[in-house]
Amino acid sequence: MKKMTLLLLAALGLQAAVNAQMESVTHQGEIGIALGAAHYFGDLNTKARVNRPKFAAGAFFRKQFGNYIAVRVGAQFAQVGYADKYYDDNEFQRRRNLSFNSSIWELSLQGDFNFFKFVPGSEENRFTPYVTLGASIFSYDPYAYLKGEKHFLRPLGTEGQGSAAYPDRKPYSSMAFAIPFGVGVKYALNEKFNVGFELLHRFTTTDYLDDVSSTYVGADKFPALPDGTPSVAGQLQDRSYELGDPIGIEGRQRGYAKQKDQFITAMFTLSFNLTSYRCPTAQ
């Protein structure tokens, strides 16, 4: 009887030691990568269609504060673009015939909130959905192709930016801010690695992600070249001539300046857990 009691006490002591060791391992955060697609919404995609996704990737560091709250620093790359030719049911957009592409480089700071307790290595708490909200700064530089040649649109002043005829239209910046808001899920494969999926929408501070915002300024604001041929800026500010009579009359609507452009990313994530070991306090 005495031996059985000693064995039972030893087993209980061993279990307590194991539990203490498990409790002493703290989940500090994650470092990870993301891969997926991006899409743009704005003056060339007014109905928020998701039919031209492009490549997106990123990396992040997430600092955990308890099992529910984290702060994340991230860096993302996204390719976005669209064209009026995709709107066959809108005669104005079809005739406008504009298009663009742009590469976006973004740095972000976000706060994450887990709906469930998340403890990597635990059978009961290895999955959670979460919401995220933050702020970011990004660079962009829209471009278009003319006769197979790539041209950046910002230096051309396609809406009269920098023109003496429109002193109130200054060249727009190639940098802008955004408010990223999104949802995601993550699952701990084991105590070391997690997989997840995140959908993140950005409300930006620019209406020139697509180089389209306000009104046409007229073809006369883009003088021809010395040999009499139209300048690149003149050809790209109003491309309706490619489908018929030009529609770019001065003062006619070219875009919608009252609403800023937006973009989203949908990405799968893989992250490595960062943990620390705390020696249990002797009783």
VEXNUDO-573193 format. One record per residue: x, y, z of N, C-alpha, C in turn; chain; residue number from 1. Coordinates in Angstrom, 3 decimals, decimal comma. Layout:
N
      n.x      n.y      n.z     ca.x     ca.y     ca.z      c.x      c.y      c.z chaine num
        X        Y        Z        X        Y        Z        X        Y        Z      A NUM
...
% end
This chain:
283
      n.x      n.y      n.z     ca.x     ca.y     ca.z      c.x      c.y      c.z chaine num
    0,837   -1,203    0,000    0,000    0,000    0,000    0,872    1,252    0,000      A   1
    1,950    1,194    0,769    2,865    2,324    0,839    3,544    2,551   -0,494      A   2
    3,905    1,438   -1,198    4,565    1,558   -2,501    3,616    2,160   -3,526      A   3
    2,343    1,733   -3,498    1,363    2,265   -4,443    1,155    3,761   -4,221      A   4
    1,137    4,160   -2,962    0,983    5,581   -2,650    2,155    6,392   -3,183      A   5
    3,379    5,839   -3,018    4,566    6,526   -3,510    4,550    6,640   -5,036      A   6
    4,119    5,542   -5,708    4,035    5,564   -7,179    3,019    6,586   -7,659      A   7
    1,873    6,653   -6,961    0,837    7,616   -7,330    1,341    9,044   -7,150      A   8
    2,019    9,292   -6,053    2,567   10,632   -5,810    3,609   10,989   -6,856      A   9
    4,424   10,013   -7,252    5,450   10,248   -8,269    4,812   10,587   -9,611      A  10
    3,741    9,844   -9,953    3,041   10,100  -11,225    2,421   11,491  -11,230      A  11
    1,789   11,851  -10,103    1,199   13,179  -10,001    2,258   14,275  -10,085      A  12
    3,397   14,019   -9,484    4,488   14,991   -9,535    5,030   15,149  -10,943      A  13
    5,145   14,029  -11,664    5,625   14,078  -13,046    4,655   14,853  -13,926      A  14
    3,340   14,594  -13,738    2,328   15,303  -14,527    2,358   16,794  -14,222      A  15
    2,524   17,130  -12,950    2,595   18,537  -12,570    3,809   19,213  -13,193      A  16
    4,910   18,475  -13,255    6,125   19,030  -13,860    5,927   19,279  -15,348      A  17
    5,263   18,318  -16,015    4,986   18,473  -17,449    4,080   19,667  -17,690      A  18
    3,016   19,777  -16,885    2,094   20,908  -17,026    2,806   22,234  -16,785      A  19
    3,679   22,255  -15,781    4,409   23,479  -15,477    5,312   23,870  -16,626      A  20
    5,940   22,850  -17,252    6,821   23,131  -18,375    6,022   23,670  -19,557      A  21
    4,822   23,081  -19,817    3,982   23,553  -20,909    3,536   24,979  -20,666      A  22
    3,162   25,299  -19,395    2,714   26,641  -19,080    3,851   27,648  -19,158      A  23
    5,100   27,184  -19,044    6,229   28,090  -19,063    6,630   28,481  -20,484      A  24
    6,107   27,776  -21,512    6,367   28,125  -22,901    5,314   29,131  -23,343      A  25
    5,729   30,362  -23,674    4,810   31,444  -24,010    4,877   31,768  -25,500      A  26
    3,703   31,891  -26,130    3,633   32,275  -27,531    3,869   33,771  -27,655      A  27
    5,006   34,165  -28,230    5,380   35,565  -28,322    4,901   36,230  -29,609      A  28
    4,731   35,441  -30,659    4,323   36,031  -31,930    4,645   35,128  -33,099      A  29
    4,643   35,719  -34,295    4,877   34,953  -35,520    5,653   35,795  -36,518      A  30
    6,384   35,129  -37,372    6,986   35,755  -38,538    6,574   34,920  -39,742      A  31
    6,077   35,582  -40,793    5,502   34,786  -41,867    5,565   35,441  -43,229      A  32
    5,085   34,702  -44,211    5,010   35,161  -45,597    3,580   34,965  -46,092      A  33
    3,219   35,701  -47,143    1,872   35,627  -47,700    1,954   35,633  -49,219      A  34
    1,012   34,942  -49,853    0,999   34,844  -51,311   -0,444   34,771  -51,776      A  35
   -0,794   35,558  -52,803   -2,166   35,527  -53,285   -2,395   36,470  -54,443      A  36
   -3,524   37,200  -54,407   -3,935   38,061  -55,522   -4,442   39,396  -55,006      A  37
   -4,395   40,408  -55,896   -4,880   41,750  -55,582   -5,876   42,183  -56,645      A  38
   -6,755   43,120  -56,257   -7,713   43,666  -57,219   -7,975   45,130  -56,887      A  39
   -8,285   45,905  -57,930   -8,486   47,351  -57,818   -9,947   47,712  -58,024      A  40
  -10,400   48,792  -57,321  -11,724   49,372  -57,523  -11,555   50,889  -57,647      A  41
  -12,187   51,477  -58,659  -12,053   52,916  -58,847  -12,758   53,379  -60,097      A  42
  -12,216   54,422  -60,734  -12,870   55,066  -61,869  -12,965   54,172  -63,105      A  43
  -12,129   53,151  -63,187  -12,204   52,213  -64,304  -12,914   50,915  -63,913      A  44
  -13,257   50,787  -62,631  -13,984   49,608  -62,155  -15,025   50,084  -61,150      A  45
  -16,038   50,768  -61,665  -17,019   51,446  -60,817  -18,011   50,507  -60,156      A  46
  -18,162   49,299  -60,665  -19,136   48,360  -60,111  -18,489   47,298  -59,224      A  47
  -17,241   47,542  -58,832  -16,516   46,642  -57,920  -16,500   45,205  -58,430      A  48
  -16,288   45,047  -59,719  -16,169   43,698  -60,271  -14,824   43,093  -59,882      A  49
  -14,824   41,812  -59,579  -13,587   41,107  -59,236  -13,320   40,106  -60,354      A  50
  -12,839   40,623  -61,479  -12,631   39,772  -62,654  -11,255   39,936  -63,287      A  51
  -10,384   40,745  -62,673   -9,022   40,899  -63,189   -8,018   40,883  -62,034      A  52
   -7,948   39,773  -61,279   -6,985   39,697  -60,175   -5,554   39,632  -60,696      A  53
   -4,640   40,170  -59,921   -3,221   40,150  -60,262   -2,408   39,719  -59,046      A  54
   -1,128   39,501  -59,255   -0,253   38,903  -58,253   -0,062   39,800  -57,027      A  55
    0,009   39,175  -55,844    0,308   39,882  -54,598    1,125   38,975  -53,680      A  56
    2,012   39,568  -52,899    2,832   38,813  -51,949    3,210   39,725  -50,796      A  57
    3,633   39,123  -49,684    4,003   39,939  -48,540    4,765   39,166  -47,479      A  58
    5,215   39,888  -46,476    5,880   39,304  -45,305    5,438   40,106  -44,087      A  59
    5,427   39,461  -42,919    4,936   40,161  -41,731    5,575   39,619  -40,464      A  60
    5,546   40,473  -39,433    5,911   40,078  -38,073    4,748   40,439  -37,178      A  61
    4,264   39,473  -36,419    3,128   39,690  -35,524    3,580   39,484  -34,076      A  62
    3,420   40,522  -33,262    3,747   40,453  -31,835    2,481   40,159  -31,062      A  63
    2,486   39,069  -30,304    1,310   38,627  -29,577    1,273   39,216  -28,171      A  64
    0,092   39,699  -27,757   -0,121   40,182  -26,392   -1,257   39,361  -25,796      A  65
   -0,920   38,245  -25,170   -1,933   37,314  -24,700   -2,408   36,435  -25,849      A  66
   -3,542   35,790  -25,645   -4,051   34,836  -26,638   -5,008   35,454  -27,645      A  67
   -5,348   36,734  -27,478   -6,383   37,323  -28,325   -5,933   38,531  -29,145      A  68
   -5,000   39,296  -28,650   -4,633   40,563  -29,273   -3,194   40,517  -29,766      A  69
   -2,957   41,090  -30,957   -1,611   41,157  -31,526   -1,456   42,454  -32,311      A  70
   -0,207   42,892  -32,460    0,143   44,022  -33,310    1,061   43,504  -34,411      A  71
    0,775   43,928  -35,639    1,482   43,370  -36,785    2,137   44,463  -37,624      A  72
    3,366   44,209  -38,067    4,065   45,048  -39,032    4,216   44,231  -40,308      A  73
    3,832   44,820  -41,448    3,865   44,057  -42,682    4,421   44,847  -43,851      A  74
    4,907   44,127  -44,843    5,358   44,708  -46,116    4,702   43,909  -47,227      A  75
    4,052   44,601  -48,159    3,314   43,925  -49,219    3,670   44,491  -50,593      A  76
    3,574   43,615  -51,591    3,667   44,026  -52,994    2,392   43,570  -53,687      A  77
    1,826   44,440  -54,502    0,609   44,080  -55,233    0,650   44,688  -56,623      A  78
    0,200   43,937  -57,592    0,050   44,436  -58,949   -1,439   44,624  -59,208      A  79
   -1,831   45,831  -59,676   -3,237   46,112  -59,965   -3,364   46,706  -61,362      A  80
   -4,553   46,617  -61,915   -4,798   47,199  -63,228   -6,214   46,920  -63,702      A  81
   -6,665   47,717  -64,678   -7,997   47,519  -65,233   -8,087   48,285  -66,546      A  82
   -9,188   48,078  -67,288   -9,381   48,751  -68,571  -10,865   48,942  -68,838      A  83
  -11,198   50,022  -69,516  -12,589   50,312  -69,865  -13,192   49,259  -70,789      A  84
  -12,380   48,566  -71,535  -12,903   47,589  -72,496  -13,622   46,428  -71,818      A  85
  -13,431   46,273  -70,506  -14,118   45,205  -69,786  -15,569   45,564  -69,475      A  86
  -15,974   46,824  -69,751  -17,348   47,272  -69,485  -18,134   47,366  -70,796      A  87
  -18,533   46,231  -71,336  -19,308   46,210  -72,571  -20,712   46,767  -72,376      A  88
  -21,218   46,779  -71,133  -22,576   47,245  -70,868  -22,641   48,728  -70,523      A  89
  -21,515   49,443  -70,611  -21,477   50,872  -70,326  -20,860   51,573  -71,531      A  90
  -21,687   52,254  -72,306  -21,225   52,852  -73,555  -20,194   53,946  -73,330      A  91
  -20,381   54,761  -72,260  -19,409   55,819  -71,992  -18,037   55,231  -71,701      A  92
  -17,981   54,224  -70,830  -16,693   53,633  -70,491  -16,068   52,931  -71,680      A  93
  -16,880   52,268  -72,470  -16,342   51,592  -73,648  -15,701   52,600  -74,594      A  94
  -16,368   53,750  -74,818  -15,837   54,782  -75,695  -14,637   55,498  -75,058      A  95
  -14,650   55,676  -73,750  -13,532   56,344  -73,074  -12,233   55,588  -73,333      A  96
  -12,275   54,258  -73,227  -11,192   53,387  -73,689   -9,862   53,589  -72,950      A  97
   -9,914   53,933  -71,669   -8,691   54,101  -70,892   -8,283   52,786  -70,238      A  98
   -7,015   52,700  -69,848   -6,511   51,509  -69,155   -5,288   51,899  -68,328      A  99
   -4,951   51,057  -67,370   -3,758   51,311  -66,560   -3,309   50,018  -65,893      A 100
   -2,052   50,030  -65,441   -1,500   49,035  -64,529   -0,618   49,780  -63,534      A 101
   -0,399   49,186  -62,377    0,473   49,820  -61,397    1,013   48,782  -60,420      A 102
    2,248   48,995  -59,992    2,854   48,177  -58,942    2,765   48,934  -57,631      A 103
    2,274   48,279  -56,597    2,096   48,898  -55,284    3,065   48,259  -54,287      A 104
    3,815   49,109  -53,589    4,687   48,663  -52,499    4,165   49,305  -51,220      A 105
    3,865   48,483  -50,229    3,145   48,969  -49,050    3,821   48,542  -47,751      A 106
    3,832   49,449  -46,765    4,232   49,158  -45,388    3,032   49,421  -44,487      A 107
    2,744   48,497  -43,585    1,533   48,631  -42,780    1,786   48,318  -41,311      A 108
    0,934   48,902  -40,469    0,891   48,616  -39,033   -0,556   48,317  -38,688      A 109
   -0,808   47,106  -38,154   -2,181   46,680  -37,908   -2,337   46,052  -36,534      A 110
   -3,567   46,145  -36,036   -3,926   45,447  -34,817   -4,841   44,284  -35,145      A 111
   -4,559   43,104  -34,605   -5,357   41,902  -34,853   -6,090   41,492  -33,580      A 112
   -7,329   41,025  -33,758   -8,102   40,520  -32,614   -8,636   39,135  -32,944      A 113
   -8,203   38,137  -32,181   -8,671   36,759  -32,371  -10,034   36,569  -31,712      A 114
  -10,934   35,896  -32,403  -12,231   35,587  -31,807  -12,129   34,461  -30,786      A 115
  -11,201   33,519  -31,004  -10,999   32,391  -30,086   -9,598   32,465  -29,493      A 116
   -9,430   31,850  -28,361   -8,107   31,724  -27,763   -7,217   30,922  -28,702      A 117
   -6,018   31,450  -28,984   -5,123   30,798  -29,943   -3,831   30,402  -29,237      A 118
   -3,609   29,069  -29,147   -2,429   28,534  -28,472   -1,802   27,468  -29,375      A 119
   -0,781   27,796  -30,158   -0,123   26,794  -31,005    0,394   25,624  -30,182      A 120
    0,206   24,419  -30,690    0,608   23,221  -29,967   -0,493   22,635  -29,111      A 121
   -1,591   23,382  -28,939   -2,732   22,893  -28,162   -3,757   22,260  -29,087      A 122
   -4,336   21,157  -28,693   -5,357   20,494  -29,492   -6,668   21,271  -29,459      A 123
   -6,946   21,938  -28,365   -8,226   22,619  -28,195   -8,235   24,035  -28,758      A 124
   -7,071   24,693  -28,847   -7,028   26,119  -29,199   -6,071   26,383  -30,359      A 125
   -6,207   25,604  -31,407   -5,285   25,738  -32,537   -5,899   26,454  -33,736      A 126
   -7,147   26,914  -33,638   -7,812   27,582  -34,752   -8,556   28,820  -34,262      A 127
   -8,510   29,888  -35,067   -9,311   31,074  -34,746   -9,547   31,932  -35,984      A 128
  -10,737   32,494  -36,132  -10,929   33,606  -37,067  -10,496   34,895  -36,375      A 129
  -10,194   35,941  -37,144   -9,779   37,205  -36,538  -10,164   38,374  -37,441      A 130
  -10,169   39,564  -36,868  -10,353   40,803  -37,616   -9,093   41,631  -37,455      A 131
   -8,829   42,506  -38,442   -7,625   43,331  -38,396   -7,930   44,724  -38,917      A 132
   -7,292   45,728  -38,320   -7,490   47,124  -38,702   -6,188   47,861  -38,463      A 133
   -5,852   48,794  -39,384   -4,604   49,507  -39,194   -4,439   50,691  -40,119      A 134
   -3,182   51,017  -40,407   -2,840   52,119  -41,295   -1,628   51,697  -42,121      A 135
   -1,540   52,241  -43,333   -0,412   51,881  -44,195   -0,022   53,061  -45,067      A 136
    1,180   52,999  -45,591    1,672   53,943  -46,584    2,153   53,124  -47,774      A 137
    1,856   53,608  -48,979    2,249   52,824  -50,154    2,664   53,729  -51,308      A 138
    3,469   53,173  -52,194    3,864   53,872  -53,412    3,161   53,223  -54,592      A 139
    2,907   54,017  -55,620    2,254   53,523  -56,828    2,694   54,399  -57,994      A 140
    2,613   53,897  -59,206    3,053   54,647  -60,374    2,336   54,088  -61,601      A 141
    1,131   54,581  -61,898    0,337   54,000  -62,987    1,004   54,165  -64,357      A 142
    0,829   53,151  -65,191    1,369   53,188  -66,544    0,383   52,540  -67,508      A 143
    0,582   52,829  -68,789   -0,255   52,254  -69,839    0,629   51,947  -71,037      A 144
    0,094   51,152  -71,949    0,830   50,777  -73,151    0,235   51,476  -74,371      A 145
    1,108   52,032  -75,199    0,713   52,664  -76,450    1,551   52,052  -77,564      A 146
    0,881   51,352  -78,459    1,559   50,658  -79,561    2,642   49,722  -79,033      A 147
    2,310   49,042  -77,941    3,217   48,063  -77,363    4,318   48,625  -76,490      A 148
    4,372   49,945  -76,330    5,420   50,579  -75,527    4,844   51,071  -74,208      A 149
    5,555   50,810  -73,131    5,112   51,165  -71,791    5,404   52,641  -71,499      A 150
    4,389   53,367  -70,972    4,555   54,770  -70,626    3,973   55,023  -69,234      A 151
    4,769   55,629  -68,355    4,257   56,022  -67,045    3,397   57,265  -67,213      A 152
    2,235   57,275  -66,568    1,218   58,297  -66,817    1,384   59,550  -65,960      A 153
    1,903   59,414  -64,764    1,997   60,563  -63,851    2,786   61,723  -64,458      A 154
    3,958   61,517  -65,074    4,711   62,648  -65,633    4,021   63,310  -66,825      A 155
    3,038   62,647  -67,430    2,390   63,180  -68,627    1,322   64,219  -68,305      A 156
    0,827   64,254  -67,069   -0,209   65,221  -66,692   -1,446   65,084  -67,550      A 157
   -2,012   63,873  -67,594   -3,127   63,588  -68,509   -4,402   64,369  -68,195      A 158
   -4,515   64,934  -66,985   -5,669   65,767  -66,657   -5,252   67,213  -66,395      A 159
   -4,156   67,616  -67,053   -3,702   69,005  -66,951   -2,850   69,305  -65,751      A 160
   -2,412   68,280  -65,007   -1,569   68,538  -63,838   -0,252   69,186  -64,285      A 161
    0,079   70,310  -63,645    1,309   71,009  -63,989    1,184   71,949  -65,174      A 162
   -0,005   72,022  -65,770   -0,224   72,901  -66,919   -0,556   74,315  -66,455      A 163
   -0,046   75,318  -67,197   -0,345   76,708  -66,859   -1,822   77,011  -67,028      A 164
   -2,504   76,243  -67,877   -3,933   76,452  -68,101   -4,765   75,961  -66,918      A 165
   -4,178   75,087  -66,081   -4,886   74,543  -64,915   -3,975   74,633  -63,691      A 166
   -3,719   75,839  -63,196   -2,788   75,995  -62,070   -3,251   75,314  -60,790      A 167
   -4,538   75,034  -60,678   -5,056   74,386  -59,470   -4,847   72,874  -59,496      A 168
   -4,447   72,324  -60,628   -4,223   70,876  -60,741   -2,728   70,595  -60,645      A 169
   -2,297   70,257  -59,460   -0,894   69,965  -59,211   -0,608   68,491  -59,515      A 170
    0,632   68,168  -59,904    0,986   66,748  -60,096    0,717   65,963  -58,813      A 171
    0,069   64,839  -58,938   -0,245   64,038  -57,751    0,981   63,268  -57,285      A 172
    0,993   62,964  -56,002    2,121   62,261  -55,399    2,105   60,788  -55,790      A 173
    3,282   60,184  -55,795    3,376   58,743  -56,036    3,281   57,958  -54,731      A 174
    3,021   58,670  -53,613    2,831   58,038  -52,312    1,436   58,379  -51,800      A 175
    0,836   57,445  -51,074   -0,483   57,683  -50,483   -0,624   56,835  -49,228      A 176
   -1,659   57,147  -48,454   -1,958   56,403  -47,239   -3,214   55,559  -47,458      A 177
   -3,367   54,553  -46,609   -4,552   53,702  -46,688   -4,933   53,221  -45,298      A 178
   -6,198   52,856  -45,174   -6,702   52,201  -43,959   -7,035   50,767  -44,336      A 179
   -6,193   49,802  -43,950   -6,501   48,400  -44,242   -7,464   47,826  -43,195      A 180
   -8,504   47,174  -43,676   -9,483   46,526  -42,797   -9,798   45,164  -43,393      A 181
   -9,781   44,122  -42,550  -10,031   42,809  -43,114  -10,346   41,741  -42,090      A 182
  -10,517   40,542  -42,605  -10,810   39,365  -41,790   -9,901   38,229  -42,251      A 183
   -9,695   37,279  -41,348   -8,865   36,138  -41,696   -9,113   34,968  -40,765      A 184
   -8,474   33,865  -41,082   -8,485   32,680  -40,225   -7,064   32,134  -40,172      A 185
   -6,717   31,501  -39,054   -5,422   30,834  -38,983   -5,545   29,553  -38,165      A 186
   -4,670   28,613  -38,522   -4,710   27,270  -37,926   -3,283   26,842  -37,628      A 187
   -3,041   26,408  -36,401   -1,719   25,946  -35,996   -1,536   24,487  -36,408      A 188
   -0,645   24,258  -37,374   -0,348   22,879  -37,781    0,304   22,108  -36,640      A 189
    1,161   22,789  -35,906    1,832   22,244  -34,729    2,336   23,426  -33,908      A 190
    3,202   23,191  -32,958    3,676   24,283  -32,114    4,619   25,233  -32,846      A 191
    5,059   24,837  -34,052    6,012   25,658  -34,793    5,386   26,460  -35,937      A 192
    4,430   25,860  -36,681    3,947   26,484  -37,910    2,432   26,674  -37,925      A 193
    2,012   27,776  -38,547    0,595   28,074  -38,759    0,331   28,305  -40,240      A 194
   -0,876   28,010  -40,687   -1,332   28,389  -42,021   -2,581   29,243  -41,854      A 195
   -2,872   30,076  -42,858   -4,040   30,938  -42,745   -4,462   31,518  -44,076      A 196
   -5,545   32,273  -44,033   -6,049   32,978  -45,205   -6,612   34,313  -44,745      A 197
   -6,315   35,381  -45,508   -6,740   36,724  -45,104   -7,247   37,524  -46,296      A 198
   -8,353   38,229  -46,086   -8,915   39,150  -47,073   -8,805   40,555  -46,498      A 199
   -8,057   41,441  -47,182   -7,752   42,758  -46,645   -8,126   43,839  -47,667      A 200
   -8,989   44,755  -47,244   -9,469   45,844  -48,107   -8,809   47,151  -47,683      A 201
   -8,329   47,934  -48,681   -7,702   49,223  -48,373   -8,557   50,373  -48,890      A 202
   -8,870   51,302  -47,979   -9,483   52,574  -48,336   -8,337   53,584  -48,441      A 203
   -8,053   54,092  -49,642   -6,867   54,918  -49,847   -7,196   56,413  -49,815      A 204
   -6,143   57,228  -49,785   -6,293   58,672  -49,788   -6,058   59,275  -51,168      A 205
   -5,941   58,437  -52,213   -5,700   58,943  -53,553   -6,812   58,551  -54,518      A 206
   -7,064   59,428  -55,484   -7,991   59,111  -56,570   -7,235   58,917  -57,879      A 207
   -5,905   58,795  -57,772   -5,092   58,671  -58,982   -4,349   57,341  -59,065      A 208
   -4,816   56,342  -58,348   -4,224   55,017  -58,484   -4,298   54,557  -59,934      A 209
   -5,357   54,985  -60,631   -5,580   54,634  -62,038   -5,294   55,786  -62,990      A 210
   -4,795   56,935  -62,483   -4,518   58,136  -63,267   -5,792   58,776  -63,816      A 211
   -6,936   58,478  -63,241   -8,207   59,039  -63,695   -8,929   59,625  -62,484      A 212
   -9,399   60,906  -62,599  -10,065   61,500  -61,455  -11,166   62,484  -61,816      A 213
  -10,863   63,490  -62,640  -11,827   64,586  -62,792  -12,332   64,740  -64,225      A 214
  -11,861   65,769  -64,956  -12,405   66,069  -66,283  -11,298   66,115  -67,338      A 215
  -11,731   66,026  -68,584  -10,811   66,238  -69,706  -10,416   67,717  -69,747      A 216
   -9,209   67,989  -70,207   -8,758   69,378  -70,332   -8,656   69,816  -71,795      A 217
   -8,934   68,928  -72,719   -8,917   69,278  -74,136   -7,610   68,921  -74,807      A 218
   -7,706   68,486  -76,060   -6,526   68,052  -76,802   -5,542   69,176  -77,054      A 219
   -6,017   70,427  -77,073   -5,130   71,562  -77,354   -4,126   71,811  -76,241      A 220
   -4,337   71,206  -75,061   -3,394   71,375  -73,947   -2,195   70,443  -74,089      A 221
   -2,169   69,635  -75,138   -1,084   68,684  -75,365   -0,541   68,909  -76,780      A 222
    0,359   69,881  -76,932    0,863   70,238  -78,254    1,496   69,045  -78,978      A 223
    1,394   69,080  -80,302    1,989   68,031  -81,126    3,515   68,140  -81,085      A 224
    4,177   67,084  -81,491    5,631   67,077  -81,570    6,099   67,939  -82,738      A 225
    7,384   68,300  -82,778    7,891   69,157  -83,864    7,597   68,634  -85,273      A 226
    7,504   67,324  -85,417    7,225   66,770  -86,749    5,729   66,717  -87,049      A 227
    4,908   67,229  -86,141    3,472   67,287  -86,359    2,686   66,108  -85,843      A 228
    3,355   65,060  -85,337    2,654   63,888  -84,814    2,182   64,164  -83,385      A 229
    1,074   63,552  -82,972    0,569   63,787  -81,608    1,567   63,311  -80,556      A 230
    1,644   64,044  -79,455    2,530   63,641  -78,364    1,964   62,415  -77,660      A 231
    2,827   61,731  -76,899    2,375   60,564  -76,125    1,306   60,979  -75,139      A 232
    1,499   62,124  -74,459    0,506   62,600  -73,494   -0,822   62,860  -74,183      A 233
   -0,784   63,446  -75,368   -2,011   63,731  -76,096   -2,759   62,479  -76,501      A 234
   -2,024   61,437  -76,816   -2,660   60,191  -77,221   -3,208   59,401  -76,048      A 235
   -2,581   59,533  -74,878   -3,011   58,755  -73,719   -4,049   59,462  -72,858      A 236
   -4,196   60,772  -72,962   -5,178   61,472  -72,140   -6,601   61,215  -72,633      A 237
   -6,751   60,906  -73,916   -8,070   60,594  -74,484   -7,882   59,561  -75,586      A 238
   -8,198   58,295  -75,263   -7,975   57,211  -76,225   -9,245   56,806  -76,953      A 239
  -10,259   57,644  -76,872  -11,513   57,337  -77,569  -11,338   57,353  -79,087      A 240
  -10,298   58,052  -79,578  -10,052   58,099  -81,023   -9,780   56,714  -81,600      A 241
   -9,372   55,765  -80,747   -9,092   54,422  -81,233  -10,363   53,667  -81,613      A 242
  -11,531   54,166  -81,120  -12,810   53,504  -81,397  -13,759   54,371  -82,226      A 243
  -13,360   55,576  -82,567  -14,237   56,472  -83,327  -13,868   57,915  -83,090      A 244
  -14,848   58,806  -83,152  -14,609   60,230  -82,929  -14,193   60,476  -81,472      A 245
  -13,197   61,338  -81,256  -12,764   61,643  -79,885  -13,894   62,252  -79,058      A 246
  -13,942   61,887  -77,763  -14,980   62,420  -76,872  -14,395   63,325  -75,799      A 247
  -13,078   63,519  -75,784  -12,417   64,260  -74,718  -12,519   65,755  -74,843      A 248
  -13,716   66,268  -74,807  -13,944   67,712  -74,858  -13,599   68,330  -73,506      A 249
  -12,988   69,514  -73,537  -12,606   70,186  -72,295  -13,807   70,357  -71,374      A 250
  -13,655   69,941  -70,118  -14,703   70,054  -69,120  -15,594   68,831  -69,013      A 251
  -15,524   67,916  -69,973  -16,355   66,710  -69,912  -15,791   65,756  -68,860      A 252
  -16,669   65,057  -68,187  -16,260   64,137  -67,133  -15,339   63,050  -67,681      A 253
  -14,215   62,860  -66,991  -13,268   61,788  -67,318  -13,265   60,734  -66,220      A 254
  -13,449   61,190  -64,970  -13,517   60,292  -63,822  -14,496   60,838  -62,799      A 255
  -14,429   60,297  -61,581  -15,331   60,733  -60,505  -14,474   61,110  -59,306      A 256
  -14,237   62,414  -59,144  -13,276   62,900  -58,159  -13,751   62,797  -56,716      A 257
  -15,043   62,557  -56,490  -15,574   62,545  -55,123  -15,367   61,223  -54,395      A 258
  -14,808   60,240  -55,066  -14,591   58,941  -54,422  -13,171   58,469  -54,671      A 259
  -12,469   58,122  -53,600  -11,090   57,674  -53,705  -11,019   56,231  -54,211      A 260
   -9,868   55,886  -54,773   -9,658   54,525  -55,263   -9,396   53,565  -54,099      A 261
   -9,623   52,288  -54,342   -9,452   51,256  -53,325   -8,829   50,015  -53,956      A 262
   -8,272   49,150  -53,110   -7,807   47,849  -53,605   -7,844   46,833  -52,474      A 263
   -7,884   45,578  -52,859   -7,941   44,485  -51,893   -6,855   43,459  -52,198      A 264
   -6,528   42,662  -51,196   -5,681   41,495  -51,399   -6,346   40,298  -50,730      A 265
   -6,185   39,151  -51,342   -6,634   37,880  -50,762   -5,418   36,963  -50,780      A 266
   -4,912   36,600  -49,590   -3,642   35,881  -49,548   -3,660   34,725  -48,543      A 267
   -2,965   33,670  -48,929   -2,696   32,558  -48,030   -1,411   32,858  -47,277      A 268
   -1,368   32,474  -46,001   -0,210   32,793  -45,166    0,417   31,526  -44,580      A 269
    1,712   31,598  -44,362    2,466   30,564  -43,650    3,360   31,281  -42,660      A 270
    3,253   30,919  -41,381    4,026   31,633  -40,365    4,710   30,664  -39,411      A 271
    5,811   31,156  -38,854    6,613   30,406  -37,884    6,421   31,042  -36,515      A 272
    6,056   30,244  -35,528    5,785   30,745  -34,184    7,072   31,077  -33,436      A 273
    7,033   32,197  -32,738    8,135   32,609  -31,878    7,701   32,399  -30,432      A 274
    8,484   31,653  -29,681    8,122   31,334  -28,295    9,277   31,686  -27,358      A 275
    8,944   31,826  -26,096    9,959   32,040  -25,070    9,730   31,038  -23,943      A 276
   10,783   30,742  -23,223   10,697   29,775  -22,116   10,919   30,513  -20,798      A 277
    9,974   30,338  -19,870   10,065   30,945  -18,548   10,185   29,848  -17,511      A 278
   11,245   29,909  -16,739   11,434   28,877  -15,706   10,314   28,959  -14,690      A 279
    9,660   27,850  -14,401    8,572   27,879  -13,427    9,070   28,243  -12,038      A 280
    8,270   28,995  -11,326    8,654   29,434   -9,991    8,568   28,274   -8,999      A 281
    9,599   28,130   -8,217    9,616   27,036   -7,240    8,585   27,323   -6,156      A 282
    7,895   26,278   -5,753    6,859   26,428   -4,719    7,463   26,068   -3,354      A 283
% end
